[in-house]
Amino acid sequence: MPLRLSGQKSPTIFYITPDYDKPSWGIGILYHHVDMLRAEGFDAVIVHNKAPFRLDWLDLDVPIRYLDQGIHPRRRDILVVPEITAGRGGLLKLRCRRFVFVQNSYLMLTKLDTFSRYDTLGYERAMTIMPHIQQIIKVQYGLPAAIIPPFVAPYFFIAPENLHHDFRRRQIVIYPKPGSQDDYDILSKVLKHHLESVPGWELVELSGYSHRETAALLQESMFFVSLNTREAFNTSVPEAMAAGCIPVCYEAFGGQDNLRDGENAYVFPNNYIYPLIEKLLDLIDHYDSIQDELARMRENAFETASHYTWDNTREALLAFFKAEIR
């Protein structure tokens, strides 16, 4: 039952969501926010652009409305707008409260022709996922920002007693993230050549897997290589940590918030592709003699991932909206 304020139906919270059907945990987080809010009695809905768009990879039953069919928010209703659509004219014309939700600082100007502070666009509050983005929004974009941390899907977390289990294969998972094609081409060619002379190791490209299939793959693999340079949370890295698969990755931009080189991941400056490859080849060649190091890394990484849970996201989300809706 929706919450009631002063005898009136509570505000509706509209989560604007891109029509993008490939697995994207950023979009998954929007859906989970709505699901969490509704479970606590808030009137929250997903809003896609064109009917009858629906995600086919995320199993959540939440109400969906569509902009092409019209939405009519009241003044006290709340529009939660992702940073990628923050400058969209039609959304700025709606006469309601507007919050911006920033999951990636690189996308903040995507739909803005020129730099604009969020407060001058009529946004009242900001939500974000990581401390470094919170600071950017405060200093550059003119709004206080509450941190609503993301979470790793529970099915990525391997059972702690299986963290060092010997069913883990000598398998390296590499992720062909758009935007890293040059580095990825170098990585894949060098690795394939090297593994020809190292029996027992396999290279797997993370492409065409469902979200749950990805979790199963990481739980049986030894290393996960990500060449992503721009993601704030870079979800695939903490997903690998939860699965017990040791990340070898770039620091990206938000890495300072959750990555510690040599402790929970092997971390390199962006585009330092050859130093990253050299480290990976060294790990492969000396694998049998560094089991203690790898076990320690795996434990530290799992501990890092354990901070990004559904419960922690829910707690922060509910605290934020309960403070905003009285």
Backbone hydrogen bonds, N-H to C=O, Kabsch-Sander energy under -0.5 kcal/mol:
donor,donor_aa,acceptor,acceptor_aa,energy
3,L,41,G,-2.2
5,L,8,Q,-2.3
8,Q,5,L,-2.4
10,S,3,L,-2.2
13,I,43,D,-3.0
14,F,12,T,-0.7
14,F,78,I,-3.2
15,Y,13,I,-0.6
15,Y,45,V,-2.9
16,I,14,F,-0.8
16,I,80,V,-2.4
17,T,47,V,-2.9
20,Y,18,P,-1.7
28,G,24,S,-2.3
29,I,25,W,-2.5
30,L,26,G,-1.1
31,Y,27,I,-1.9
32,H,28,G,-2.5
33,H,29,I,-2.5
34,V,30,L,-1.8
35,D,31,Y,-2.3
36,M,32,H,-2.9
37,L,33,H,-2.7
38,R,34,V,-2.5
39,A,35,D,-1.8
40,E,36,M,-0.8
40,E,37,L,-0.9
41,G,38,R,-1.8
42,F,37,L,-2.3
43,D,11,P,-0.6
44,A,42,F,-1.2
45,V,13,I,-2.5
46,I,63,P,-2.4
47,V,15,Y,-2.8
48,H,65,R,-2.6
53,F,50,K,-2.1
59,D,57,W,-0.5
60,L,58,L,-1.5
62,V,60,L,-1.1
65,R,46,I,-2.7
67,L,48,H,-2.6
68,D,49,N,-2.2
69,Q,66,Y,-1.1
70,G,67,L,-1.1
77,D,74,R,-1.3
78,I,12,T,-2.7
79,L,97,R,-2.6
80,V,14,F,-3.5
80,V,78,I,-0.6
81,V,79,L,-0.7
81,V,99,F,-2.9
83,E,101,F,-1.7
85,T,82,P,-2.0
86,A,83,E,-1.1
88,R,85,T,-1.6
91,L,88,R,-0.7
92,L,88,R,-1.7
93,K,89,G,-1.1
94,L,91,L,-0.9
96,C,94,L,-1.6
97,R,75,R,-0.5
97,R,77,D,-2.2
99,F,79,L,-3.1
100,V,125,R,-2.1
101,F,81,V,-2.8
102,V,100,V,-0.6
102,V,127,M,-2.9
103,Q,101,F,-0.7
107,L,104,N,-1.4
108,M,105,S,-1.0
110,T,107,L,-1.6
112,L,109,L,-1.2
113,D,111,K,-0.5
118,Y,141,Y,-1.3
119,D,141,Y,-1.0
121,L,117,R,-0.9
121,L,118,Y,-0.6
122,G,119,D,-1.1
123,Y,118,Y,-2.3
124,E,98,R,-3.0
125,R,98,R,-0.9
126,A,144,P,-1.3
127,M,100,V,-2.7
128,T,146,A,-2.5
129,I,102,V,-0.8
134,Q,130,M,-1.8
135,Q,131,P,-1.8
136,I,132,H,-1.4
137,I,133,I,-2.6
138,K,134,Q,-2.0
139,V,135,Q,-2.5
140,Q,136,I,-2.9
141,Y,136,I,-0.8
141,Y,137,I,-1.3
143,L,137,I,-1.2
146,A,126,A,-2.3
148,I,128,T,-3.6
148,I,146,A,-0.7
152,V,308,Y,-2.7
156,F,153,A,-2.4
157,F,154,P,-1.3
158,I,156,F,-0.6
158,I,242,A,-2.2
162,N,159,A,-2.7
163,L,160,P,-1.5
165,H,162,N,-1.5
168,R,165,H,-1.4
169,R,220,E,-3.7
171,Q,169,R,-2.4
172,I,202,E,-2.7
173,V,171,Q,-0.5
173,V,223,F,-2.7
174,I,172,I,-0.5
174,I,204,V,-2.6
175,Y,225,V,-1.5
177,K,175,Y,-2.1
180,S,177,K,-1.7
184,Y,180,S,-2.6
185,D,181,Q,-2.4
186,I,182,D,-1.8
187,L,183,D,-2.7
188,S,184,Y,-2.8
189,K,185,D,-1.8
190,V,186,I,-2.4
191,L,187,L,-2.7
192,K,188,S,-2.3
193,H,189,K,-1.9
194,H,190,V,-2.5
195,L,191,L,-2.8
196,E,192,K,-0.8
196,E,193,H,-0.7
197,S,194,H,-1.7
198,V,195,L,-1.0
201,W,198,V,-1.1
202,E,170,R,-1.9
204,V,172,I,-3.0
206,L,174,I,-3.2
207,S,205,E,-1.8
214,T,210,S,-2.4
215,A,211,H,-1.7
216,A,212,R,-2.1
217,L,213,E,-2.3
218,L,214,T,-2.6
219,Q,215,A,-2.0
220,E,216,A,-0.8
220,E,217,L,-0.9
221,S,218,L,-1.0
222,M,171,Q,-2.0
223,F,171,Q,-1.7
224,F,246,I,-2.5
225,V,173,V,-3.1
226,S,224,F,-0.6
226,S,248,V,-1.7
227,L,175,Y,-0.5
237,V,234,N,-2.5
239,E,235,T,-2.2
240,A,236,S,-2.0
241,M,237,V,-2.2
242,A,238,P,-2.4
243,A,239,E,-1.5
244,G,240,A,-0.6
244,G,241,M,-1.2
245,C,240,A,-2.6
246,I,222,M,-2.0
246,I,244,G,-0.6
248,V,224,F,-2.9
249,C,266,Y,-2.6
250,Y,226,S,-1.0
251,E,268,F,-2.1
253,F,231,E,-0.9
254,G,231,E,-1.1
255,G,251,E,-1.5
257,D,254,G,-2.1
258,N,255,G,-1.4
259,L,255,G,-3.1
262,G,265,A,-2.5
263,E,260,R,-2.4
263,E,265,A,-0.5
264,N,260,R,-2.1
265,A,260,R,-1.0
266,Y,247,P,-2.4
267,V,265,A,-0.7
268,F,249,C,-2.0
272,Y,269,P,-2.0
273,I,271,N,-2.0
276,L,272,Y,-1.8
277,I,273,I,-2.4
278,E,274,Y,-2.8
279,K,275,P,-2.0
280,L,276,L,-2.3
281,L,277,I,-2.8
282,D,278,E,-2.0
283,L,279,K,-2.3
284,I,280,L,-2.0
285,D,281,L,-2.8
286,H,282,D,-1.9
287,Y,284,I,-1.1
289,S,286,H,-1.0
290,I,286,H,-0.6
290,I,287,Y,-1.2
294,L,290,I,-2.4
295,A,291,Q,-2.3
296,R,292,D,-2.2
297,M,293,E,-2.4
298,R,294,L,-2.6
299,E,295,A,-2.2
300,N,296,R,-2.4
301,A,297,M,-2.6
302,F,298,R,-2.4
303,E,299,E,-2.0
304,T,300,N,-2.0
305,A,301,A,-2.5
306,S,302,F,-1.7
307,H,304,T,-1.5
308,Y,305,A,-1.9
309,T,307,H,-1.2
313,T,309,T,-2.0
314,R,310,W,-2.6
315,E,311,D,-2.5
316,A,312,N,-1.9
317,L,313,T,-2.6
318,L,314,R,-2.7
319,A,315,E,-1.9
320,F,316,A,-2.0
321,F,317,L,-2.2
322,K,318,L,-2.5
323,A,319,A,-1.5
324,E,320,F,-1.3
325,I,321,F,-2.4
326,R,324,E,-0.6
